[in-house]
Amino acid sequence: MDIKTLLDNLHDEVSCSVCMCKFTDPKQLPCLHSFCLHCLNGIQRTSANPNVIAWPECRQEFRVPENGNLQALPTNFRINSLLDVLTIKERNTTAIKCGNCDKKSQHSFYCFQCCGFWCDDCISLHDGIKVYKEHHALSLKNFQDQDFENILRRPAFCGKPGHENKELEFFCKSCEAAICYSCIATLHEGHPKILLDEAANERKLHVKAAIESKRQITLQKRENIARTQGNCVKILGQIDSVKKDVQKFVDSMIAALEATKQEIFNDVEKKVNETLQLLVTKQREMESQVAEIETAIERAEQILKRRTNAEITRLDTNTIFQGECNDGGQVECDFENLRHFVFIQNEMLMDRVNHRQTTLC
């Protein structure tokens, strides 16, 4: 991130994600996330085990060093540098407290070696101290981007009690911790040690190797993602093709079924017409016979009314009901043997339709 972008986003950089305020005594956890010391103390108080708490941001658990003393966590000096930069940026609206006399003023100086602010009165005292002769103090009103960069490049100092002004220059391999010159004699005597720059370079090599490994894994996964996306597009294209083939097949099946239906309709209508024609003929014959019989009955009834008994005794029944009226001339219709029209469906075809068997290759 370039200095201008950093300066434009200072508030985001120096805001604690727990209290959402500017950091106070920022402590860095093993996951490299940083939080205010008082925020971590609050989380510790609510934890079931005060010696083990969950990292507020990534929710991983870690053991609190030195029997629950969060003060022993390393200070995030970069955030402290950013807080100093923010203080300088806001000097026109907020008075700055002197690191020597605690007086607040908007006309202050910043010492790059002391890493602190000095008021107008105390800067003369600072410049008059012999051990500060090589220090560089600059008025806040004269700060440029390069001066902000110099603040951000200032060294880290030891957090051990009594070592606050000692720069971290060495790395203890046994404890895997950055230490100052005083720590060598008091806390890490006999431990293998190297310069902090050498340890950082070694760690950089490990991190770069890990980055390259992860980058290769990422490239492989991106290639897999691209192939997966290509397969998705291919499958979607196949779906369209399958749907078209299915539609074509169904259309042909529908056309064949429609043709078969029409053939069956025509055959049924032909057989029905033949049967109806036969029945109509039989019906007409029987209607003619009924008319003849009814005429003969009427004639017989008239004879019985108008003839004398002597004449009636000479009547011949066969003569009265003669011709087509005789039993031999009757037309009978065999209704039992008439054709019955029913439709019997193709069970095999219906089973296939109902199961909707589909094969995709």
Secondary structure, 3 states (H helix, E strand, C coil): CCHHHHHHCHHHHCECCCCCCECCCEEECCCCCEEEHHHHHHHHHHCCECCEEECCCCCCEEECHHHHCHHHCCECHHHHHHHHHHHHHCCCCCCEECCCCCCEECCEEEECCCCEEEEHHHHHHHHHCHHHCCCCEEEHHHCCHHHHHHHHCCCCECCCCCCCCCEEEEEECCCCEEEEHHHHHHCCCCCCEEEHHHHHHHHHHHHHHHHHHHHHHHHHHHHHHHHHHHHHHHHHHHHHHHHHHHHHHHHHHHHHHHHHHHHHHHHHHHHHHHHHHHHHHHHHHHHHHHHHHHHHHHHHHHHHHHCCHHHHHCCCHHHHCCHHHCHHHCCCCCHHHCCCCCCCCCHHHHHHHHHCCCCCC
